[in-house]
Amino acid sequence: MRAGGRTTAALALTGLLAALLTACATEPSANKRAHPGTATASPGSDGVQTVVVTTGVDLRFHPSTIVVHSGPVRIVLDNTAKPNQGPPHDLTFSGLPVQIGTVQAGARASVTFTAPAPGTYSFVCTIHAAQNQTGKLIVR
């Protein structure tokens, strides 16, 4: 009886593993999934791709990676810290004449520009560069 119990348990385990492997095979691979800190912009009714980037007391951009396509892009920098209770932030691109000036806690500002040639462009909060408050724009 003991041998039969082991065989039944082994068969059940084999069936469970087969079901899990089948389910995993239908999931997109990890390489194709977007990183949790990534946002892909899609055009609004005005044709402008808009992405809201939030930041606050954690000194990080959310999302830190923005994916856009050719055409007009609007980036909104939203400082989610409570007014007078958090640091100011800005957003400046390396290699592009695009920036959002200082945004105080509780405020937001935006910039609209035409996406440059395909590639990856970095951006930084110049106020918190030493704390590594950075991100990247991927143009496809």
N, C-alpha and C positions, 0 to 999 in steps of 0.2 A: 504494500500500500504506500509505503514511504517513497519508493521509486516512482510510482504512478503520480504521486503528488508533486514530485519534482518535475516530472515531464509536463504535467498540466501547467505548472507555474512557468516553466521555460517557454512553453507554447504561448501562454498569455503574454509574457514579456516580449517574445519575438513579434507577436501581433501588434503590441503597443509601439515597439520601436519602428515597425514598418509603417504604421499610421503616422507617427511623428515625422519620419523621413519624407513621406508623401506630402504632408502638410508643409514641411519646410521647402520642398521642391517647388511649391507654387508661390512662395514668397519671393519678392525681388531680392537679389543678392545685396549684401551689405554695401558693396561698391556702388550700386546704383541708387541707394537711398540717400536723400539729402541729409547733411549733418544737422543736428538739432538747432545749431546756431546759424542756419542758413535760411534766407528768404529769397524766393524768386519773384521778381516784380512782373505783374501783368498789366497791360494798358487799361486805364479807366475809360469812361465814356468820352473824355476829352483827348484820348490817344496817348496820354502821358503815363508812363510806368511810375507808380508811386510806391515807395517803401518808407515805413515809419521805423526809425531806429530809436530805441529807448535807452536811456542811461540814467544813472542816479548815484546813490552813495556807494555802490559796489565798484565804481570806476571801470565799468565794462560796457561795451556796445552790445545791444540785443536787437536784431541778430548781428553777429560780427562778420558774417559773409553775406553779400548781396549779389544776386545773379540777375543781370538785365540783358536785353537784346538791343540792337541798334535802334536809335530813335530817342525821343525826349524822355528824360528821367527826372523825377522829383524825389529828393530825399528830405524827409522831415526828421529833425532831431528833437526828440521829446525828452526833456529833463524831468523825470518822474519823482525826483526828490520833492518833499514838501517845501513850499516857499520859505526862504530864510532858514532852512534846516538841512541844506545839502550844498555840495560844491557846484560851481558853474562848469560847463563843458563846451567844447567846440568840436568841429570836425573839419579836417584839412586833408586833401588828397595829395599824395606824392606824384609828381609828374603830370598833374592836371591842374588847370587854373580854376579849381572848384573848391569852395570852402563855405562853411557855415560859421559865422562869428560866435562870440560868447553867448551861451544860453543859460540864463540863471535858473535856479531851482524852481520848479513849478511852471516853467515857460517852455515854448517850442518855437522853432524857426525852421525854414526850409530853403532849399536851393533847387533850381531847375536848370538842367543842362542837356546837351545832346551827348549821348553815350559815345565815347571815343572808339578807336579801332579795337577789334577783339583782343582780349588779353586780361591780365590781372593787375589791378591797381590797388595800392595800399592806402589806407587812411588812418588818421591818428587824432586823438584829442591832444592838442599841443600842450594843454594845461597839465595833463596826466600822462605824458609820454614816458616818464620815468617809472610809472606804475604799469606800463605796458597796456594802456588802453588803446588798442589798435583793431583794425578790421581790414577786409578786402572786398573790392568790387570786381566781380568777374563779368566781363562783357563777352557774350557769345555771338 
